[in-house]
Amino acid sequence: MSIVDDVRVGENATLIVAVKKSVVRPTKAGKKFGTVELVDRTGSLPGVVWDNAEQFVDDCPPGTVIQVTGPVIEFDGGPQINAKQYRVIPESEVDPVDFLPASDHDVDSMWTELTELIDSINNEWLKRLLQETVLSNELSDSMRKAPGAMTVHHDYVGGLLEHTTSVAALCDAAAHHYPNVDRDLVVTGGILHDIGKIEEYSIGTTIGFTDEGQLLGHIVLGDRIVARAIDRIDGFPERLALRVRHVIISHHGQVEWGSPKVPATIESMIVHHLENMDAKVAVYSSASQDTQDGRWTKPKGYPRQSFLVEPIDSGSIPAPQATPAPAPEPAAVEQVEVEQETLDLG
């Protein structure tokens, strides 16, 4: 039995995978065929179904776990399986975690780092808000497991925690660098900016959207989570609540990027740029694992682009040679002294 990461062109593979997507399409001649995306925790594999495509799609909606067998061919620069045979595996025999990629970072270590940042908050109102949200029994388990996205960046179990911890640490560093920043507010904003994703995504054998995620999105859901928590904290300062909620509402930065408002405070501006940077670095890191020549990656991210990942060979670059400063010419110095003496005599 193979795993997705081990599939190679030219072999006949048998895998146990989850169906992420399955669609029936027509050929130019009008014959119907199926295109599928199959996943396990090691990666994603495209597939094609030429025989009884409609039956396959009916039997295997997204989230179904199947055992599939067929030849692997090259398609679009990578492997694609021709699903000749398949068998649906009963849900009772399935552990969803086996089919989802997970963060490479230790969840407990990331959680410890995040809770230490929360403990370092001096503003008692903001600390209480984080306790009512991130550290609450209702949300903490979801915070540890949720993905950071469906695709593009941190799209795996633990991805939200990884992204949140990274952004919060960057915000902490930025607050030390810029003295006019409210450190507690910007760190709190970094921690809470994506909290709506715990309600935006569902986790089964694949990562999907909830109905609320599809209809409202994580910005609205996150603002709702925070607003409800603020309402539970008697006496929470109204102006402080406004500043925290603005960070969440504006963290996408631009209206065309889905942000209801653009950043209008220094803390919201920092959170936007640092969370965007962290996402872009994650895209690069993910893409760097998928390169055929060791130099350029396959197009990835938004906008889709290739990245140069070839390491710099410092040994092949000659070190610059220092050019010694010219020594002063003695004759010129002596001449200056003579002229000075002559001037004094005059």
N, C-alpha and C positions, 0 to 999 in steps of 0.2 A: 504494500500500500504506500503510495507516494504522498508527499505534501506539496503544496503549490510551489514553494521555493525551490524544490528539487526537480520540477518538471523540465524536460529538455526536448527540443525539437527533434523529431525522428523516432521517438519512442512511442510505445503503446502504454498509456498511463491508466492507473486505477486510483481514484482519490475519494476521500470522504470530505465533502465541502458543503458550505451553505450557499444557497442561491441569493445573490444580492439584487440582480436584475434579470428579467426574462421578458423578451418582446418578440412578437411575430412580425415578420416583414415580408414584403413581396420582392421577388427578383424581377428583372426587366421582362422576363418571359411570363410573369404572373404566378410563378410557383412560390409557395409560402415556405419560409425557413425561419428558424429561431436564432436570436442572438442572446447570449446569457453572460452574466458576470458571476464567477464562482470564487468564493473566498474561504480561507481558513486563517489562522492567526499568523501565518508566515507571509501572506500576500494575497494578491488578486490575480485571477486567470480568466481571460476571455474565452468564450466557447461558442460553437455554432451547432445547430441541430438541423439536419437536412431532412430527416425522415420523421413524419408525424410531429411536426413542430407545434401545432396547436395543442395536441395532447400533452406534450411535454410542458408547455406553458401553463396549461390547466392543472397538471399534477404538481407543478413546482413553482408556486408563487414565491415572491421574495420572502426569505426567512426559512424556507424549507431546507432541510439537510438531506443530501442525497449521496449515494455511492455512484460514481460515474466512471465509465470506461470508454476509451477511444484513442485514436491516433493523434499525436501532437504535431501540428504543422507550424510553419512560420507565417505570421500575419502582422503587418504594420511594425516590423522590426523586432517582434517578440513571439513567444509561443502562444498557440491557440489550440484548444482541444476540440476535436470533432466528437460530440457526445453520441456515441453509437448505442450505448446501453446505460440505463440508469435504474436506481432503486431508491424509493423514498424511505428514509429511516424514521421510525416512530419517535415522537417527541419524548417519550418516556426514556429513550436510550440516548438522549442528547444533553450535553452540558454546554450551554451557550458560550461559555468562556473559551472553549476549545476552538471556536471559529472566529474569534475577534482578536485583532492585533492589540498589543498592550504596550504601555510606555516602557522604555528601556531603563527608566529610573525607578528606584525602589520607592514604592508608595508610602511606606512608613517613614522613610527619611524625608520625603517631600512634605508629608503632613507635619512632621516635627518642625521643619524649617518654617512652615506657614504659621503654626501655632506660636512659635517663638516671635515671629514678626508681630502677631496679634498681641502677645504679652508686652511687647515693647511700646505699644501705643499709650501715650500719656493722657490723651483726651478721654476722659471716662465715658463720655457720651458715645464716641466712636467705638471704643472698646466694647461697650455694651451692645452696640449695633452689630458688631462682628460676632459677638457671642450669641445673639438672637438669630443670626443667619448662618454663617459658615460653620460655627461650632455647635449649632443646635442639633438635638437628636433627630429632628425631622429632616435635616438637610445634609449633615456631615457625611453620611454613608454615600449619598448621591454625589457629593462633592469629590469624594475620593475615586469614584468609578467613572464619572461622566466623561465623554469625549470632548475635545476642544472644538470639533467641527465634524461635519459629515464627510467632507473632502478637504483638500488643499493643505491644512496644517493641523497638527495635533489630533488627527482623526483616528483615535484609538482609545481604548479603555485607560483611564488615568490621564488622558490628554489635557482635560480641563485643569486638573490639579497641577500638572507640569507647567502649563502656560501661566496659570495664576501665580504660582510661586515665583516663577521667573520674572514676570512683570512687576510683582510687588517688590522683589529684591532690587530691580532696576530703579523703581520709583524711590526706594529708600536711598540708593546711591545718588540719584538726581537731587533729592532734597538736601543732601549734605553738600552737594556741589553748588547749588543755587540757594543762597541764604534767604531770599525773599519768598520761598515756597513753604507752605504749611506742611511739614513733614507728615504729621498724623493723618491729615486729610488726603494727601496724595497716595500714601501707602494704603489707606482704607479704600480709596478709589481703585487702586491697582488690584486689590483683593476682590472687590465686588463687581468690577466692570462686566464680567461675563457670567455672573451667577445665574442669569436667566437660562443658561444652557442646560442646567439640570432639569428644567421643565421643557426645553425645546426638543431634546432628543430622547429617543427610546432605545433601550439596549435589549436585544434578543440574540439570535444567532447572527444578526447583522445590526448595524447602527442605522436607525431611521428617525424620521420626524414624528413627533406627537401631533395631534390635531391642533393643539394650541401653538406648537412650534411653527406649523405651516401657516396658520392664520394670523398669529401675532408676532412671532419672532422673539429672539432672546433679549433684545433691548427693552421691549415693552414688558416682557415677563420678568426681567431682572429689576426694572423699576418698580414693578408691582410687589415683588418679594421684599425689596428694601422699604418701600412705603408702608407695607403692612407691619414690618418689624418696627419701624419708627413709631407707628401708632400704638404699639404695645408698650413702648417705653414712655412712661409718664413724665412729661416735662421736657421732652427732647427739644432742643432749640430750633425754632422754625427756620432761621437763616442758615444754620448748619445743615439741616435736612435738605434745604434747597441746593446747597453747594454739593452735597454728596450725590443727590439724584441727578444733578447736571452732569457730573462726571460719567455716570452710566448712560444717560440719554445721548451724550455727545461723543462717546468714545470711538465711533467709526469715523469721525472727523469731517466728513463731507456728506452733503445731502445725497449726492449721486452714489455714495457708498452705503446708503441705507441709514444715515444718521439723521434723526429728527431735527437735531440742532447741531451747529458747529461749536467747537470748544470756545468758551468765552471767559474762562478763568485760567490762570497759569497751571493750576493742578490738573484741570481737564485736558489742557493742551499737552502736558507731559504724559499723562496716561495714554492719550490717543497715540502719540508718536512712539512711545515705548512698547505698547501692545502691538502696534503695527510692525515695528522692527522685530519683535520677538516672533511674530507669525511668519515674517519673511525669512528670517534665519532658519526657522523650522522647515519651511518649504525647501530652502537650499539644502539643509541637512538630509531631508528625505530624498530629494532628487539625486544627491551625490551617491546614494546607494544603488542607483540604476543607471549605469554607464557602461557602454560596451567597449570603448577604447581607453578608458581610464582618464579621459580628458574632458569630454563634453557630455552632459546629461541629456536624457530625453526631455522634451518640453513638459513643463510642469508649472502649476500655480496659476495665478491670475494677475496680469495676462500671462498666457502660456509662453514660456521661454526656456531656452537651454542655458545651463550655467557651466562655466569653466571651473573644473574642480582639480585640475592638475596641480600638484603641489609645487611650490617654488623651490627649485634646486639651488640653494644658496652656494653650494660648493662650486657650481659651474659659472658663477658670476664673479669676475675678478674684483678684488677689493680695490677701492679707489686709492691711488698713490698720493700720499701727502706731498704737496709742493712746498719746499722750504722757503721761508721769506728771504729775500735778498739782503745780504749784509750791508749796513750803511757804508758809503764810500768815505774814507777818512779825509780825502782832499776837500770834499764839499764842506765837511764840518769845520776844518781848519780855516777855510775861506770865510765862513760865517763869523768865526771868532775874530779874524783879522779886521773884517768890515766893522764889527762892533767896537773893537779897540780904536779904530780910526774915527768912528763917530764920537766916541767918548773924548778923544783928544781935541776934536774940533770944538 
